[in-house]
Structure formats: C-alpha cells, structure tokens
Amino acid sequence: MALTIDGIGETRGADLNGTSDVYAQAIRNCAARMEGEDPLAAAEALQDELSRLDKASRSGAVLPRHVLVIGGAGYVGSVMVRELLKRGYQTRVLDNFLYSNSLSLEGLYDEPGFSLVMGDLRDEEVLDRALDGVTDVVLLASLVGDPISKKFPDLTRSVNQAGSETVFKALEGRGIHKFVFTSTCSNYGMRDSDEPADETSDLKPLSIYAETKVGFEQFLLEQGKTSEAIPTVLRISTAFGLSHRMRFDLTVNEFTAALAKGEALDVYDKDTWRPYCHVRDIAGAVIRVLEAPEEKVRGEVFNVGADENNYTKAMIIDEILTHIDGKVSYVEKGSDPRNYRVSFAKIKNELGFEPRHSVKAFVPELIEAVRSGLYLRSEEIPGYYGNYDVREEAAA
C-alpha cells in the first residue's frame, strides 16, 4: 500500500538518511505536473512515487528518482533524456555510441542530474556501474531497423535479445522500480486483415530485427510475472521528428528531407501502411509508464502512436507535395513486404495517453529546417544521420 500524506509526515519527522528531502522533491515534481497536464495522470504519478518510496523505505534505501536510459544517445534517447531532466529526474545514459553518435549528448554532459557511462550493455561490469544508485531502467538500445540488422545479423541477435536478457537479469536484488522496454510495431509484419492490429493480434516478424524484439518480449513477459522490477513493453510506431541525433533513414524524415533538397525520390510499394509516432510522443509514452500505478502497467503491452498517424507511403508523399514541388517515381515489388495499420485504443483508454504531434504538422517543420541549412553537414557526415553502419570496435 502506498504511503498516505500522514505517512510522509511521520517519515519526515524521522529524517532518516535525508529521506525527508527525497519525499519533498518527489511531491514537488508531481505537483508541477498539475500545470498543463492531465490532473489524473499527475495524481497517479504521485501515487506511484509514494508507492515506490514506501517499498524503498522498507529496504532502507530511499533514493530520489534516478532513471537509467540504455541507448540514451540515440535518435529517441537523446530527446527522452532531456525530457526526463526537465521533469526533475536524475538521468544516466549507458551507451557505447554504436553509430558514432556521441555528439547528441555534448550539450548535456555538465547538466545537473545528468551522468554518462560509456560501455556495452552486454558487459556485466559496465552494467554494474551503470545500475548503481538508479531506480528505474528504460531499454532503448538495439540495432534498430531491417537494413542494419540484415547487415549485422549476429550482432543484432547478441545485442537485441541476448544483451537485453542480460540487462533484465542484472536488475534483480537492486530495488529497481520500473523497467520499460521499447519494442516495435514491426512485430505485426504483414496483416491478413484490414483491421488495425491491437496488442492481442498475432505477431509475424519478417526480419531479424523484429524476431529479436519478439523474442525478448516473450522472455520479459514471462520473467516479469514474478520479478522485483515492474516490466512494461511499448511497441513503438516508426519514429519521425527532430532529434539531437537526427535520422534521415526513417520514412517521414527521409521522404521530406529528400524532396526539400530537390532530390528525385523513388518510393517502393506506395500503398503499404505503417503507423508513425513523433520522437517527443515516444518519450512521453515512456514517461507516462514510469509514472503510472503498478496495476496499470505490470506485464502490459501497449502500442504507441495515434490512429491519425497511420499512413501509406503515398499518403506521406501527398502530404509533402501540398507544401513543395518534387519529382517522385513509384516502384512496385520492393524488398520490404510489411503492411499493417495499428490500433492505439489501449494506451489511450488505460493510460490516458494521446500523442500531441502529427505527420501533417511535422512535414512543413522539417521542410523549413532543411531549407534553412540546418542539416548541411548531413552531406559531410552522412553516417551520423542514419543507422547505416556501426563502429568497428563496437561490433565485436
């Protein structure tokens, strides 16, 4: 049972090991949610935080919220880390900069509450250092996408599945509160039905990338029935949006940037469907899970995205061409057979989470950013702007 406000007063009076300061900071952080956010979500954040502190007080290790983001230098992670810091959480990144992407964190290194451990999640000694003193873990790190996983199949299996299992096993006995795993809607593969896939739909992974995500999901949901840490799986839609580690190998970003630069674009299988989600909304979904009551998220799977952001490739092109002219050729029978729409009713109904960003609103934003010259260096260091290759020393 979570502590009551009276219980807080009793603990404050004891003032054991600075406990009163931890409680006071937790309440301030949650109270700040009341402005501009759903009051119910803010109240549940306080409920969850008091529950966490209650359990921690029984073990004698009452710590402020300290989130470890594994893969925090990536496209999604570099946005998420900044959002966590804004919310008053101490935030640590574990990353081996697989894509030579350390630039994404340069402006954060001396920020209060931020820390960095460089290393491989498969290394138990590195994991031990990264986990020291943290209260929650978000696992983003993986070889993301079909092309890179096809290029490095053994590394993909080693990191995405075996490495993820190593991480979760290392949590036991550390008093970790929440464990959030970002999986992928690619797990649905090719749908036989026109109905959007929900969390109970059959999984049909069509790539090594999706196979490893499904494999770890199954491991996590089985282990999570009795684990100390509260596990949640988030199946993420294909990401779009501006990031400190920008990627131009993702559909919305790729198509928009290419046409904004005046390049001719070949589009394969224009009528295939995908769901899309802005990086800030992905970060928001993770934070919502971190702050939700245990009974709502333990062992649960949520699709992350918005119904309005289910698009075919042709629909994305049409959206772009409402803002600029461009030369587009449509080609059939590409190498990627995935075709699926996804339902996001569960995360909306059970967690009250709805994305705030749309493909429609983002397209003109990226066009303006590209034409302003913001991404001129993408021609000089293209490897930084996509998951095209990995550092040789990190690929072992």
C-alpha positions as CSV (number, residue, x, y, z in Angstrom):
1,M,0.0,0.0,0.0
2,A,1.3,3.5,-0.9
3,L,2.1,5.9,1.9
4,T,-0.5,8.4,2.9
5,I,0.3,12.1,3.4
6,D,0.2,11.4,7.1
7,G,2.8,8.7,6.5
8,I,5.0,11.2,4.8
9,G,4.9,13.4,7.8
10,E,6.0,10.5,10.0
11,T,8.9,9.7,7.8
12,R,9.9,13.4,7.5
13,G,10.0,13.6,11.3
14,A,12.4,10.6,11.4
15,D,14.5,12.3,8.7
16,L,16.4,9.0,8.2
17,N,19.4,9.5,5.8
18,G,17.9,12.6,4.2
19,T,14.6,10.8,3.5
20,S,12.6,14.0,4.1
21,D,14.4,15.7,1.2
22,V,13.6,12.8,-1.1
23,Y,9.9,12.9,-0.3
24,A,9.7,16.7,-0.6
25,Q,11.4,16.6,-4.0
26,A,9.0,13.8,-5.2
27,I,6.0,15.8,-4.1
28,R,7.3,19.0,-5.8
29,N,7.9,17.1,-9.0
30,C,4.5,15.6,-9.1
31,A,2.8,18.9,-8.1
32,A,4.4,20.5,-11.1
33,R,2.6,18.1,-13.4
34,M,-0.7,19.8,-12.4
35,E,0.0,22.7,-14.8
36,G,-0.6,21.8,-18.4
37,E,-1.1,18.1,-17.9
38,D,-3.9,15.7,-17.2
39,P,-4.7,16.0,-13.5
40,L,-5.4,12.3,-13.3
41,A,-2.0,11.5,-14.7
42,A,-0.4,13.9,-12.2
43,A,-2.3,12.3,-9.3
44,E,-1.2,8.8,-10.5
45,A,2.4,10.0,-10.8
46,L,2.2,11.0,-7.1
47,Q,0.5,7.7,-6.2
48,D,3.2,5.7,-8.0
49,E,6.0,7.7,-6.4
50,L,4.7,7.2,-2.9
51,S,4.4,3.5,-3.6
52,R,8.0,3.4,-4.8
53,L,9.2,5.2,-1.8
54,D,7.2,3.1,0.6
55,K,8.8,-0.1,-0.8
56,A,12.2,1.6,-0.7
57,S,11.8,2.6,2.9
58,R,11.3,-1.0,3.9
59,S,14.6,-1.9,2.4
60,G,16.4,1.1,3.9
61,A,17.4,2.6,0.6
62,V,15.2,5.7,-0.1
63,L,16.6,7.4,-3.2
64,P,15.3,10.1,-5.5
65,R,14.0,9.0,-8.8
66,H,17.1,8.2,-11.0
67,V,16.4,6.8,-14.4
68,L,18.9,4.8,-16.5
69,V,18.3,5.2,-20.2
70,I,20.2,2.5,-22.1
71,G,20.8,3.8,-25.6
72,G,20.2,7.4,-24.4
73,A,22.5,8.9,-27.1
74,G,20.3,7.6,-30.0
75,Y,17.5,9.2,-32.1
76,V,14.8,8.7,-29.4
77,G,17.0,8.5,-26.4
78,S,18.7,11.9,-26.9
79,V,15.2,13.5,-26.8
80,M,14.0,11.4,-23.9
81,V,16.9,12.2,-21.7
82,R,16.3,15.9,-21.9
83,E,12.6,15.4,-21.2
84,L,13.4,13.3,-18.1
85,L,15.8,16.0,-16.8
86,K,13.1,18.7,-17.3
87,R,10.8,16.7,-15.1
88,G,13.3,16.8,-12.3
89,Y,14.6,13.2,-12.6
90,Q,18.2,12.4,-12.2
91,T,19.1,10.7,-15.5
92,R,22.0,8.5,-16.5
93,V,22.8,7.2,-20.0
94,L,24.5,3.9,-20.8
95,D,25.6,3.9,-24.4
96,N,28.5,2.6,-26.5
97,F,27.9,5.1,-29.3
98,L,27.5,2.3,-31.8
99,Y,26.7,4.7,-34.6
100,S,29.5,7.2,-33.6
101,N,26.7,9.4,-32.2
102,S,28.2,10.9,-29.0
103,L,27.6,14.4,-30.4
104,S,24.0,14.0,-29.4
105,L,25.0,14.4,-25.7
106,E,27.7,17.0,-25.9
107,G,25.4,19.8,-24.6
108,L,24.2,17.7,-21.6
109,Y,27.4,16.5,-20.0
110,D,27.6,19.2,-17.3
111,E,23.9,19.5,-16.7
112,P,22.8,19.0,-13.1
113,G,21.4,15.5,-12.6
114,F,23.0,14.0,-15.7
115,S,25.6,11.3,-15.8
116,L,27.1,9.1,-18.5
117,V,28.6,5.6,-18.6
118,M,30.1,4.6,-21.9
119,G,30.1,0.9,-22.5
120,D,28.4,-2.1,-23.8
121,L,25.1,-3.4,-22.2
122,R,26.4,-6.9,-22.6
123,D,29.4,-6.2,-20.3
124,E,28.3,-7.2,-16.7
125,E,31.0,-4.9,-15.2
126,V,29.7,-1.9,-17.2
127,L,26.2,-2.8,-16.3
128,D,27.1,-2.9,-12.6
129,R,28.4,0.6,-12.8
130,A,25.5,1.9,-14.8
131,L,22.9,0.4,-12.4
132,D,24.5,1.7,-9.2
133,G,22.0,4.0,-7.5
134,V,19.3,4.1,-10.2
135,T,15.7,3.5,-9.5
136,D,14.3,2.8,-13.0
137,V,15.6,1.5,-16.3
138,V,14.5,2.3,-19.9
139,L,15.9,-0.1,-22.5
140,L,16.1,1.6,-25.9
141,A,19.4,0.2,-27.1
142,S,19.3,-2.2,-30.0
143,L,20.3,-2.4,-33.7
144,V,17.2,-0.7,-35.0
145,G,15.7,-1.3,-38.4
146,D,15.8,-4.0,-41.0
147,P,18.8,-2.8,-43.1
148,I,21.3,-2.6,-40.2
149,S,20.0,-5.9,-38.6
150,K,20.4,-7.7,-42.0
151,K,23.9,-6.3,-42.4
152,F,24.9,-7.4,-38.9
153,P,22.7,-10.4,-38.0
154,D,24.9,-11.9,-35.3
155,L,25.5,-8.6,-33.6
156,T,21.7,-7.9,-33.8
157,R,20.9,-11.2,-32.0
158,S,23.7,-10.6,-29.5
159,V,22.6,-7.1,-28.6
160,N,18.8,-7.1,-29.1
161,Q,17.9,-10.4,-27.5
162,A,20.8,-11.9,-25.5
163,G,22.0,-8.5,-24.4
164,S,18.6,-7.4,-23.3
165,E,18.2,-10.6,-21.3
166,T,21.5,-9.8,-19.6
167,V,20.2,-6.4,-18.6
168,F,17.0,-7.6,-17.1
169,K,18.6,-10.4,-15.2
170,A,21.1,-7.8,-13.7
171,L,18.2,-5.9,-12.2
172,E,17.2,-8.5,-9.6
173,G,18.0,-7.5,-6.0
174,R,18.8,-3.9,-6.8
175,G,15.4,-2.4,-5.8
176,I,14.6,-1.3,-9.4
177,H,11.1,0.1,-9.6
178,K,10.2,0.1,-13.3
179,F,11.6,-1.5,-16.4
180,V,10.4,-0.1,-19.7
181,F,11.3,-1.9,-22.9
182,T,10.8,-0.3,-26.3
183,S,9.8,-2.9,-28.8
184,T,8.3,-2.3,-32.3
185,C,5.1,-2.4,-34.2
186,S,7.1,-4.1,-36.9
187,N,6.4,-7.2,-34.9
188,Y,3.0,-7.3,-36.6
189,G,4.6,-7.8,-40.0
190,M,2.2,-8.4,-42.8
191,R,-1.5,-8.4,-41.8
192,D,-4.1,-10.7,-43.4
193,S,-6.8,-8.4,-42.2
194,D,-7.7,-4.8,-43.0
195,E,-8.4,-4.3,-39.3
196,P,-5.8,-2.4,-37.3
197,A,-3.6,-4.6,-35.2
198,D,-4.1,-4.4,-31.4
199,E,-1.9,-5.8,-28.6
200,T,-3.6,-9.2,-28.9
201,S,-3.0,-9.6,-32.6
202,D,-0.7,-12.3,-34.0
203,L,2.9,-11.4,-34.2
204,K,4.5,-12.1,-37.6
205,P,8.1,-10.8,-37.5
206,L,9.6,-10.6,-41.0
207,S,13.1,-9.5,-40.2
208,I,15.9,-10.4,-37.7
209,Y,15.2,-7.0,-36.1
210,A,11.6,-7.9,-35.3
211,E,12.4,-11.5,-34.4
212,T,14.8,-10.4,-31.7
213,K,12.2,-7.9,-30.4
214,V,9.5,-10.6,-30.2
215,G,12.0,-13.0,-28.6
216,F,12.8,-10.6,-25.8
217,E,9.2,-9.6,-25.3
218,Q,8.3,-13.2,-24.7
219,F,11.2,-13.6,-22.2
220,L,10.3,-10.4,-20.4
221,L,6.6,-11.0,-20.0
222,E,7.3,-14.5,-18.6
223,Q,10.1,-13.3,-16.2
224,G,8.1,-10.2,-15.3
225,K,5.3,-12.2,-13.7
226,T,7.4,-12.5,-10.5
227,S,10.2,-10.0,-11.0
228,E,11.0,-7.3,-8.5
229,A,11.1,-4.6,-11.2
230,I,7.8,-3.8,-12.9
231,P,8.1,-4.6,-16.6
232,T,6.2,-2.9,-19.5
233,V,6.5,-3.4,-23.2
234,L,5.9,-0.5,-25.6
235,R,5.5,-1.4,-29.2
236,I,6.7,1.8,-30.9
237,S,5.5,3.0,-34.3
238,T,8.0,4.1,-36.9
239,A,9.5,7.3,-35.5
240,F,9.7,10.8,-37.0
241,G,10.6,14.2,-35.7
242,L,13.6,16.4,-35.0
243,S,16.2,15.0,-32.7
244,H,19.7,15.8,-31.3
245,R,20.7,12.7,-33.2
246,M,18.7,13.2,-36.4
247,R,18.0,10.3,-38.7
248,F,17.2,10.6,-42.4
249,D,16.7,6.8,-42.9
250,L,13.2,6.8,-41.4
251,T,10.3,7.1,-43.9
252,V,8.7,10.5,-43.0
253,N,12.1,12.2,-42.3
254,E,13.7,10.6,-45.4
255,F,11.0,11.5,-47.9
256,T,10.5,15.0,-46.6
257,A,14.2,15.9,-46.5
258,A,14.9,14.4,-49.9
259,L,12.2,16.4,-51.6
260,A,13.1,19.6,-49.6
261,K,16.6,19.3,-51.0
262,G,15.3,19.0,-54.6
263,E,16.3,15.3,-55.0
264,A,14.3,12.8,-57.1
265,L,12.7,10.2,-55.0
266,D,11.9,6.5,-55.7
267,V,9.1,5.2,-53.5
268,Y,8.6,1.4,-53.3
269,D,5.2,-0.2,-52.6
270,K,3.4,3.1,-52.2
271,D,0.1,1.6,-50.9
272,T,1.7,-0.2,-47.9
273,W,0.6,1.0,-44.5
274,R,2.7,1.9,-41.4
275,P,2.0,3.7,-38.1
276,Y,4.2,6.7,-37.2
277,C,4.9,8.4,-34.0
278,H,6.9,11.6,-33.1
279,V,10.0,11.2,-31.0
280,R,8.6,13.5,-28.4
281,D,5.5,11.4,-28.1
282,I,7.6,8.3,-27.7
283,A,9.4,9.9,-24.9
284,G,6.1,11.0,-23.4
285,A,4.7,7.4,-23.5
286,V,7.8,6.1,-21.7
287,I,7.4,8.8,-19.0
288,R,3.7,8.0,-18.7
289,V,4.5,4.4,-17.9
290,L,7.3,5.4,-15.5
291,E,4.7,7.4,-13.6
292,A,1.7,5.1,-13.8
293,P,0.5,2.8,-11.0
294,E,1.8,-0.7,-10.9
295,E,-1.6,-2.3,-11.5
296,K,-1.9,-0.5,-14.8
297,V,1.5,-1.4,-16.3
298,R,3.0,-4.5,-14.8
299,G,3.3,-7.1,-17.6
300,E,1.4,-5.0,-20.0
301,V,2.0,-4.3,-23.7
302,F,1.0,-1.0,-25.3
303,N,1.1,0.1,-28.9
304,V,2.5,3.7,-29.0
305,G,1.2,6.0,-31.7
306,A,-2.0,7.7,-32.9
307,D,-4.7,6.4,-35.2
308,E,-4.4,9.6,-37.3
309,N,-0.7,8.8,-38.0
310,N,-1.4,5.5,-39.8
311,Y,-0.3,6.4,-43.3
312,T,0.6,4.7,-46.6
313,K,3.8,5.9,-48.3
314,A,1.7,7.5,-51.0
315,M,-0.2,9.5,-48.4
316,I,3.1,10.8,-46.9
317,I,4.2,11.9,-50.3
318,D,0.8,13.6,-50.9
319,E,1.3,15.5,-47.6
320,I,4.7,16.7,-48.6
321,L,3.6,17.8,-52.1
322,T,1.0,20.0,-50.6
323,H,3.9,22.2,-49.4
324,I,6.6,21.8,-52.1
325,D,7.0,20.5,-55.7
326,G,9.0,17.4,-56.1
327,K,9.9,14.6,-58.5
328,V,8.6,11.2,-57.3
329,S,8.6,7.8,-59.0
330,Y,6.6,4.9,-57.7
331,V,8.1,1.4,-57.9
332,E,6.3,-1.8,-57.1
333,K,7.6,-5.0,-55.5
334,G,10.2,-3.6,-53.2
335,S,12.1,-5.7,-50.7
336,D,10.0,-4.8,-47.6
337,P,6.7,-6.6,-47.6
338,R,5.4,-5.2,-44.3
339,N,1.9,-3.8,-44.5
340,Y,-0.1,-3.1,-41.3
341,R,-2.2,-0.5,-39.5
342,V,-2.2,-0.3,-35.8
343,S,-4.8,0.5,-33.1
344,F,-3.8,2.7,-30.2
345,A,-7.0,2.4,-28.2
346,K,-5.4,0.6,-25.3
347,I,-2.9,3.2,-24.3
348,K,-5.5,5.9,-24.7
349,N,-8.2,4.2,-22.7
350,E,-6.0,2.7,-19.9
351,L,-3.3,5.3,-19.5
352,G,-5.0,8.3,-21.0
353,F,-2.1,8.8,-23.3
354,E,-2.6,10.6,-26.7
355,P,0.3,11.8,-28.9
356,R,0.4,15.6,-29.4
357,H,2.3,15.6,-32.7
358,S,1.1,14.6,-36.2
359,V,2.8,13.8,-39.5
360,K,0.7,16.6,-41.1
361,A,2.1,19.2,-38.7
362,F,5.7,18.0,-38.8
363,V,6.2,17.9,-42.6
364,P,6.3,21.7,-43.1
365,E,8.5,22.0,-40.0
366,L,11.2,19.7,-41.4
367,I,11.0,21.3,-44.9
368,E,11.8,24.6,-43.2
369,A,14.6,23.2,-41.1
370,V,16.2,21.6,-44.2
371,R,15.9,24.7,-46.3
372,S,17.3,26.8,-43.5
373,G,20.6,25.0,-43.9
374,L,20.3,23.2,-40.5
375,Y,21.4,19.9,-42.0
376,L,24.1,20.9,-44.4
377,R,26.6,18.7,-42.6
378,S,24.5,15.7,-43.4
379,E,26.4,15.6,-46.7
380,E,29.7,15.7,-44.9
381,I,29.0,13.1,-42.2
382,P,26.1,11.0,-43.6
383,G,26.8,8.2,-41.1
384,Y,25.7,10.3,-38.2
385,Y,22.2,10.8,-39.8
386,G,21.1,7.2,-40.0
387,N,21.7,3.6,-38.9
388,Y,23.9,2.8,-41.9
389,D,26.9,1.2,-40.2
390,V,28.5,0.6,-36.8
391,R,31.8,1.4,-35.2
392,E,34.2,-1.5,-35.9
393,E,35.3,-1.7,-32.3
394,A,31.7,-1.8,-31.1
395,A,30.7,-4.5,-33.5
396,A,32.6,-7.3,-31.7
